[in-house]
Amino acid sequence: MGKVLSDSKLEKLLKKGTLEFYPKVEKQQIKPASIDLRLGRVYDEFGNELNTDSEGWYHLIPKTKYYVETLERVRTDSNKNYSFYIIPRSSFSRALINISPTDGNYSMRELTKPENIKCSLENGPFNINVRRGDTIVQLVVIKGSNNPARSFYFQGREMRHPLANKAVAPANGVRDDELFLNIPIDCVVDKNTPIKYISDGRLNYSDAKHAAIVYSTDYGSKINVSYVDPGYSGTLFGLFMTGGSPQKINLKGKLLKIQEYEIHGKVKKDYNKSDSHYK
């Protein structure tokens, strides 16, 4: 059984050089059980680097694919006792943006030389504003095997449809009441229309002894991944990003797969007082 490293254990890993960043991560980038990685360059779908505006913003248009790389270059040693996961920052998924490593594998390969982490970014229906240095993904370290302490599923409780002609800066947080409308649970989802759903179950990690990697089950063509920090309590969300014909969504199905891990080491940072990606 694998265990997710707490902030205190991550700091020791950094000190030992098992995990290195160039430039070095700042104190505020170390969360209760993960490390935030920031946005570096942005490219269009043909590999051409984009320019920012005069204030340093990238403006990403709806329903468009981009490529991004982290500001930090990452190096790991050959210690086989650790697995490293790259997981999108939750607020980007909340804004219906699908981010995934370009190799399609959220479990990062060994990096013997420092490398920028490269991801694809598929924007949903909103105009997205991001700046170089915004937190875009997070690195989670698992000690031991990749097997979680337990796995289980959540069903859905409600669905939300995105409003048109909205702009959002995900790094500043996402407010559902400003971006979505609740829709009837028997609504037919149109082709290529991303829909957010809210789980009918809740997690309670207020004791800071567990964390979870959450997978949206593969309705349509996308599988979305998110991370739940130790200290978080509440519902979860998932995305329908169907590329096929219109379909009626069954909220009573197994929509979210939760892989729950125990925490290895003491959690020093209070989740509720940190600059959390859930706020």
N, C-alpha and C positions, 0 to 999 in steps of 0.2 A: 504493500500500500504506500502510495506517495503522499508527501505532505508539502503544503505551500509554505515557503519561507516568509517569516515575519520581517518587519523592518529592521529589527535588531540583528537578525541573521543575514539579511541583505547587506547591512553595513559591514559585517565581518567578511562577507564574500568580496566586497569591494576592496577592503583593506588588504586581503590576502592576494588580490589580483586574479582570482578565479573568474571574475567578471570585470571588464574594464570599459570605460567610456571616454571618447575624445570628442569634444571637451568633457571634462569631468562633470558628473551630474551635480546639481545644486541640492542643498538640503531639502528644499521644498518639493523636489521631484520624487523623493522617497516617500511613498504612501504607506499605510499600515501593512500591506503585504504585496507591494508591486513598486515598479519604478516607471515614472512617466518619461516618455520620449517625445521630443518636440519636432515640429514641422520644419524641414529644411527647404528644399526646392520642390516646385510643382511643374509638371510637364503635361502637355496635351496628349491625346491618344496616339499621336504619331511620334512622340518622343521629343518634341520641341519644348524647350524650357520657356515657361511663362514669366512675364514681368509683373511686378507689383505696381500699384498706383503710387502717387507721391507720398502717401502716408503708410506705405508698406503692406497694403491689403492685396490679397489675391481675390478676385471676384469669379466664382465658379457658377456657370449657368446650369439651369435644370436639365435633367435627363441626359447628362454628358459624362463620358468616362475620362478620367485623368490618371496620372501616375504621380506618386509623391515619394519622397525619401526623407528619412529622419535627419535632423540637424546633427545628432550624435552618431558617431561611428562606434560600433560595438565589437568587442573581442571576448571570446570565451576560451578557457583552456580545455584540455582534453579529458577533464574529470568526468567520467561516465556516470557519476552518482547524481548528476543534476540534469533536468530538462528545462528548457527555456521556451516560454510561450509568448508570442506577440499577439495582443488582443486589442481591438479598436477601443478608443475612448468612448464611453457610453453615450455621451452627449451627441456624438456624430451619428451613432445608430438611432438615437431618439429623433434626429432630424432626417431620418430615412436616407442615410448615406451608408452604402456598403463599402467597408474597407477591409481588404484582405492582402496578406503578403503575396507578392507576384508569383511565387512558386506554389501558391495555393495551400501551403502547409502552415498551420498556426503554430506548430511545434518547430521552433527554429533549429536549423542545422548548426553544427559546430562552426564557429568563426575563428579560425586560427590567426587571421589578420584582421585588423579593424575595418569594418564595413558599415556603410549606411544601410539601414533597413529600408527596403523598397516595397511599396504597396500599390495596389490599384485602388482607385477611389471612384465609385460609381455614384454620381449624384442623383438624388430623387427629384421631387417636384419643386424644391425651393431654390431661390438664389442664395448661395452660400458665400459668406465672407470669412476668410481665414488670413492670419498673419504668420510670417516666419517666426518661429518660437512658440506658437500655440501648441499645447499638448494634443497629440493626435492619436498615439497608441500607447500601450503600457506593456512592460515586460514583467511576466510572472515566472517565478522560479519554483520548480517542484523538485524536492529531494526524494531519492528512491525511485520506485517504479512510477509509471504514469497512471497507475490504477487509482481511482478515487476511493475514499472511504465508503461511499455509497452513491448510487445513481437512482433517480426517480424522475417522474414527469409531472408537469402542470398542464391543466386545461386552460382555456380562455374564458374570460368573463364579459368583455366588451371589446368593440372594434372602433377605431377612429380613422376618419378620412381626412387627408391633408387639404387645407384651404389653398386656393390659387393665389398667385402673385404675392407671395410672402418672401421676405428676406430674413436670414438668421445668421448669427455668428455663433456656431456651436460651442466654441471654447468659453463663451460667456454664459453658457447654460441655455436650456431649451424649455420653454413653457408650453405645455400641451394646450392650455386653454386659449393661447394666441395663435396656434398653428393648426389645430385639428377640430373637427366636429365629430361627436359620437354618431354612429350609424346603426341601424337595426341589425340584429345579429343574423337575420335571414337574408341580408343584402347580398346580391351577386357582385363579385369583384371583377371589374373590367380588366382586359388585357393590359399589362404593363403599368397598372396602377398600384403603387405600393400602399399597403394598409398596415397600420399599427394595431396590435391587440394587447390587452392587459390581462395578466394571469388571474385566475380565480383563487390561487393559493398565495400564501405569503411565506417569506423566509424570515427567520429571526436569528440574526448573528450578533445580537447586542452583547453577548459575552466575549466576542472577539476570538472565538476558538475555532471558527470554520470560515472558509471561503468557497466560492464555487465558480466553475466555468459553465456557462449556459449556452446551449445550442438551440436555435430555432429549427424545428424539423423541416424537412425539405418540401414544403409546398411550392410548386413551381420550380424555378431554376436557381434559387439562391438559398444558402444556408448561412445564417448570421450568428455570430459569436459575441458574447459579452462576458463581463467579469463582475462578480459580486464580492466586495471587500468584506473583511471581518469588521464587525461593528454595524453593518447595514441591516435594517429591518424594514420589510415592506413587500409590495408586489413587484413583479418583474414584467418585462415587455418583450414582445417579439415582432417580427416583420413578415408580412406576406409580400413577396416581390415576384408575382407570377408572370411568366413570359408567354404563357399559353392562352387558350381560349377562356372566355369568362367562366367563372365558377363560383359556386356557393361554398362558403367556408364553414367547416364543422368545428365550432369552438369547443365541442365536447371531446374532440380527439386529443391525442398526445402531441401537444404543440411545442412545448419547451422541455428539453432534456437537461436536467440539472446534474452535473458531476460535482459532488461535494467533497472537499478535501479538509482534513484537519490542518491546523496551523502548527508549524514547527518554530518554536521559540516564542519569546515574549513580544507582544505587540506594544510598542512604546507610544505610537501616535494615536491620539483619540480620533476615531473616525469622524465623529460629529463636529469636531473642532478643526478638522483638516480641510484643505481646499479640495474637496472631493469631487470626482467627476460625476457623482449622482446629484449634486446640487444644481 
